[in-house]
Amino acid sequence: MIRASYNPFADPTLLYFAIGVPFIAIPFSIVLSYLSNAVGLWKVTGDDRITVDIGTINRLDSANNMKRLLKNITTNPFRNKFILVNREWLVNNLAGILGGRSFG
């Protein structure tokens, strides 16, 4: 626009846009607002209380608990405590754990 030395205020369509758009848009928005109220587009239906699906919450909570458990199992403090508590069993069953049933 600068290179072509274009002056947007000298454009003959500026008057149509500056006057025409508000004169069309404002009544159009009023008509659409009236129609949406008449149809009940934004009307709140039912009672205003929030309903909670306990089954969904329990499923989400159990999934979250499982994720938390898996995250805790993969941490080093858990591994160290598991090895300390179960050392004797691990030593006795190490061949079966590493090699499968053929070494047992």
C-alpha positions as CSV (number, residue, x, y, z in Angstrom):
1,M,0.0,0.0,0.0
2,I,2.9,2.4,0.8
3,R,4.8,1.6,-2.5
4,A,1.6,2.1,-4.6
5,S,0.8,5.2,-2.4
6,Y,-2.6,3.9,-1.9
7,N,-4.9,6.0,0.2
8,P,-7.7,3.8,1.7
9,F,-9.7,6.9,2.6
10,A,-9.9,7.9,-1.0
11,D,-11.4,4.5,-1.9
12,P,-15.1,4.9,-3.1
13,T,-16.2,1.7,-1.4
14,L,-15.1,2.9,2.0
15,L,-18.3,4.8,2.5
16,Y,-20.4,1.7,1.7
17,F,-18.4,-0.4,4.2
18,A,-18.3,2.2,6.9
19,I,-22.0,2.9,6.8
20,G,-23.5,-0.3,5.3
21,V,-21.9,-2.8,7.6
22,P,-23.2,-1.3,10.8
23,F,-26.7,-0.7,9.4
24,I,-26.9,-4.3,8.3
25,A,-25.0,-6.0,11.1
26,I,-26.9,-4.4,14.0
27,P,-30.4,-5.2,12.9
28,F,-29.3,-8.7,11.8
29,S,-27.8,-9.4,15.2
30,I,-31.1,-8.2,16.9
31,V,-33.2,-10.5,14.7
32,L,-30.9,-13.5,15.3
33,S,-31.0,-12.8,19.1
34,Y,-34.8,-12.7,19.0
35,L,-35.0,-15.9,17.0
36,S,-32.7,-17.7,19.3
37,N,-34.7,-16.6,22.3
38,A,-38.0,-17.7,20.6
39,V,-36.6,-21.1,19.7
40,G,-35.1,-21.5,23.2
41,L,-31.6,-22.0,21.9
42,W,-29.8,-20.9,25.1
43,K,-32.5,-22.0,27.5
44,V,-31.4,-24.1,30.4
45,T,-33.4,-27.3,30.6
46,G,-34.0,-29.5,33.7
47,D,-33.2,-28.6,37.2
48,D,-30.2,-26.4,37.9
49,R,-28.4,-28.9,40.1
50,I,-25.3,-30.6,38.8
51,T,-25.8,-34.4,38.5
52,V,-22.8,-36.6,39.1
53,D,-22.3,-40.1,37.7
54,I,-20.7,-42.0,40.5
55,G,-19.8,-44.9,38.3
56,T,-17.8,-42.7,36.0
57,I,-16.0,-41.2,38.9
58,N,-15.1,-44.6,40.3
59,R,-13.8,-45.8,37.0
60,L,-11.7,-42.7,36.6
61,D,-10.5,-43.0,40.2
62,S,-9.5,-46.6,39.8
63,A,-7.7,-45.8,36.5
64,N,-5.8,-43.0,38.3
65,N,-5.0,-45.3,41.2
66,M,-3.6,-47.9,38.8
67,K,-1.5,-45.2,37.1
68,R,-0.2,-44.0,40.4
69,L,0.6,-47.6,41.5
70,L,2.5,-48.3,38.3
71,K,4.4,-45.0,38.7
72,N,5.3,-45.9,42.3
73,I,6.4,-49.4,41.4
74,T,8.9,-48.1,38.8
75,T,10.7,-45.9,41.3
76,N,14.0,-46.9,42.9
77,P,12.9,-46.7,46.5
78,F,10.1,-49.2,45.8
79,R,12.5,-51.5,44.1
80,N,15.1,-51.3,46.9
81,K,12.5,-52.0,49.6
82,F,11.0,-54.9,47.5
83,I,14.4,-56.5,47.2
84,L,15.2,-56.0,50.9
85,V,11.9,-57.5,52.0
86,N,11.8,-60.4,49.5
87,R,15.5,-61.2,49.3
88,E,15.3,-64.8,50.4
89,W,12.4,-65.6,48.1
90,L,14.2,-63.9,45.1
91,V,17.4,-65.9,45.7
92,N,15.6,-69.2,45.9
93,N,13.5,-68.5,42.8
94,L,16.1,-66.5,40.7
95,A,16.6,-69.2,38.1
96,G,12.8,-69.5,37.6
97,I,12.4,-65.8,37.3
98,L,15.2,-65.3,34.8
99,G,15.0,-68.5,32.8
100,G,11.4,-69.6,32.9
101,R,10.1,-73.0,34.0
102,S,12.9,-75.0,32.3
103,F,15.5,-74.0,35.0
104,G,13.1,-74.5,37.9
